[in-house]
Amino acid sequence: MVRNYQRKTQRPSSDRNLRVAFTRREQIDVEKVAEVLIRVALREAGTGSQAGQAGTYLRDLLGSER
């Protein structure tokens, strides 16, 4: 079930640059990687970039009524 989200507090704009730090590990945390990729895609939704197109598609999938 999809819920409509409405922000209740004032937060700084999310249009800040994304920074990534590389840490070599034997195993990766797949759930954390997936969460970050989803957040980046949704933030970029609506822009003309490939990430924006992916975010728009993901937003449509999450918002569709099933």
C-alpha positions in Angstrom: 0.0 0.0 0.0 1.4 3.4 -1.0 1.0 6.3 1.3 1.2 9.9 0.3 4.1 11.6 2.1 3.9 15.2 3.3 6.9 16.7 5.0 6.0 18.2 8.4 9.2 20.0 9.1 11.3 22.5 7.3 14.5 20.9 6.0 17.3 22.2 3.8 16.9 21.5 0.1 18.1 18.2 -1.1 19.7 19.6 -4.2 23.2 19.4 -2.6 26.0 17.5 -4.2 26.3 13.8 -3.5 29.5 12.6 -2.0 30.7 9.0 -2.0 33.5 7.5 0.1 35.1 4.2 -1.0 35.9 1.7 1.7 37.2 -1.7 0.6 35.3 -4.6 2.3 35.2 -8.3 1.9 31.4 -8.3 1.7 29.0 -5.5 0.9 25.8 -4.6 2.7 23.4 -5.2 -0.2 20.4 -3.7 1.6 22.3 -0.4 2.3 23.5 -0.2 -1.3 19.9 -0.7 -2.6 18.6 1.9 -0.2 21.2 4.5 -1.4 20.5 3.7 -5.1 16.7 4.1 -4.5 17.2 7.4 -2.7 19.4 8.8 -5.4 17.1 7.7 -8.2 14.0 9.2 -6.4 15.8 12.4 -5.7 16.8 12.7 -9.4 13.3 11.9 -10.7 12.0 14.3 -13.2 15.4 15.5 -14.5 16.6 14.6 -18.0 19.5 12.5 -16.7 19.6 8.7 -16.8 19.3 8.7 -13.0 16.3 11.0 -13.4 14.6 8.7 -15.9 15.2 5.7 -13.6 13.8 7.7 -10.7 10.7 8.6 -12.6 10.1 5.0 -13.6 10.7 3.9 -10.0 8.3 6.5 -8.7 5.7 5.4 -11.2 6.1 1.7 -10.1 5.8 2.6 -6.4 2.8 4.8 -7.0 0.8 2.6 -9.2 -2.4 1.1 -7.8 -2.3 -2.7 -7.7 
